[in-house]
Amino acid sequence: MINKIFSIFYIISLMILTMNCKNKITNLNDVDLGNRINNTLEINYETFSLIIDSIKLDFPHFPTNYIWDNTIFDPILDTEIKMNYKTIITNASKEMPNFDGKYRIVEFGYGSGAQYFFIIDLNNGNVYEGKPSIFGIKYELESSLIIINEPEEILEYWSGWEETIPNWTNMEYLLWQDNQFKNLLIVNP
């Protein structure tokens, strides 16, 4: 009974937080960066599903400001990890943008169900390291929002799960700005 009361309180708190973000957001001044929802309660599938459904951060709220100039640059491989994935990065740098107007995201698995990605600036060849994920990433060509660990994938994976959702099943809503990630919201069950 007490867990249900705390769960309801948690959901109401999350809804209040996300209601502040549901209006159209066009710049970083409208967002309280670094929001973190870190749960100390045990969350089951049903409650986690309600939390995910209450998050109103969406791609159209974060439109891109960039356009690809249709030139092709060799990628700049200036770190060891970038050199280790030279073929993947080089091949991806020859493709059309798929993120934030001028960037190409290249995703790949790197063992035990984990994924990683790089972001290639197609207008100059700069390559930026992404973040690891377990449940993939979600992004769009015309938006600067990127979601680490897709909510739909998490829900599909844990569907029918009767125990609590592990706290390593986190989602990160990030804004790509000035060639780096800015935290919008991090949800840990």
ChimeraX attribute file (.defattr): number of C-alpha atoms within 10 A of each C-alpha:
attribute: neighborCount
match mode: 1-to-1
recipient: residues
	/A:1	6
	/A:2	7
	/A:3	11
	/A:4	13
	/A:5	10
	/A:6	13
	/A:7	19
	/A:8	13
	/A:9	12
	/A:10	17
	/A:11	18
	/A:12	14
	/A:13	13
	/A:14	18
	/A:15	19
	/A:16	12
	/A:17	18
	/A:18	17
	/A:19	14
	/A:20	14
	/A:21	20
	/A:22	15
	/A:23	12
	/A:24	14
	/A:25	17
	/A:26	13
	/A:27	10
	/A:28	13
	/A:29	8
	/A:30	12
	/A:31	15
	/A:32	13
	/A:33	14
	/A:34	13
	/A:35	14
	/A:36	13
	/A:37	17
	/A:38	12
	/A:39	13
	/A:40	9
	/A:41	14
	/A:42	17
	/A:43	21
	/A:44	17
	/A:45	19
	/A:46	15
	/A:47	19
	/A:48	23
	/A:49	17
	/A:50	13
	/A:51	19
	/A:52	17
	/A:53	12
	/A:54	18
	/A:55	18
	/A:56	17
	/A:57	20
	/A:58	17
	/A:59	18
	/A:60	15
	/A:61	18
	/A:62	21
	/A:63	18
	/A:64	21
	/A:65	11
	/A:66	16
	/A:67	14
	/A:68	15
	/A:69	11
	/A:70	11
	/A:71	10
	/A:72	15
	/A:73	15
	/A:74	14
	/A:75	21
	/A:76	18
	/A:77	18
	/A:78	10
	/A:79	10
	/A:80	9
	/A:81	10
	/A:82	18
	/A:83	13
	/A:84	11
	/A:85	13
	/A:86	15
	/A:87	11
	/A:88	15
	/A:89	25
	/A:90	18
	/A:91	12
	/A:92	20
	/A:93	25
	/A:94	15
	/A:95	12
	/A:96	17
	/A:97	23
	/A:98	17
	/A:99	24
	/A:100	26
	/A:101	22
	/A:102	22
	/A:103	27
	/A:104	23
	/A:105	24
	/A:106	18
	/A:107	18
	/A:108	13
	/A:109	14
	/A:110	11
	/A:111	8
	/A:112	7
	/A:113	10
	/A:114	13
	/A:115	19
	/A:116	18
	/A:117	20
	/A:118	21
	/A:119	22
	/A:120	25
	/A:121	24
	/A:122	27
	/A:123	17
	/A:124	16
	/A:125	19
	/A:126	18
	/A:127	23
	/A:128	16
	/A:129	15
	/A:130	17
	/A:131	11
	/A:132	17
	/A:133	21
	/A:134	20
	/A:135	22
	/A:136	21
	/A:137	22
	/A:138	16
	/A:139	18
	/A:140	18
	/A:141	20
	/A:142	20
	/A:143	22
	/A:144	24
	/A:145	28
	/A:146	23
	/A:147	22
	/A:148	22
	/A:149	21
	/A:150	20
	/A:151	22
	/A:152	13
	/A:153	14
	/A:154	21
	/A:155	17
	/A:156	11
	/A:157	11
	/A:158	18
	/A:159	12
	/A:160	10
	/A:161	13
	/A:162	10
	/A:163	11
	/A:164	16
	/A:165	20
	/A:166	13
	/A:167	15
	/A:168	10
	/A:169	16
	/A:170	21
	/A:171	23
	/A:172	20
	/A:173	24
	/A:174	20
	/A:175	21
	/A:176	17
	/A:177	13
	/A:178	7
	/A:179	12
	/A:180	12
	/A:181	16
	/A:182	16
	/A:183	17
	/A:184	21
	/A:185	24
	/A:186	18
	/A:187	21
	/A:188	19
	/A:189	23
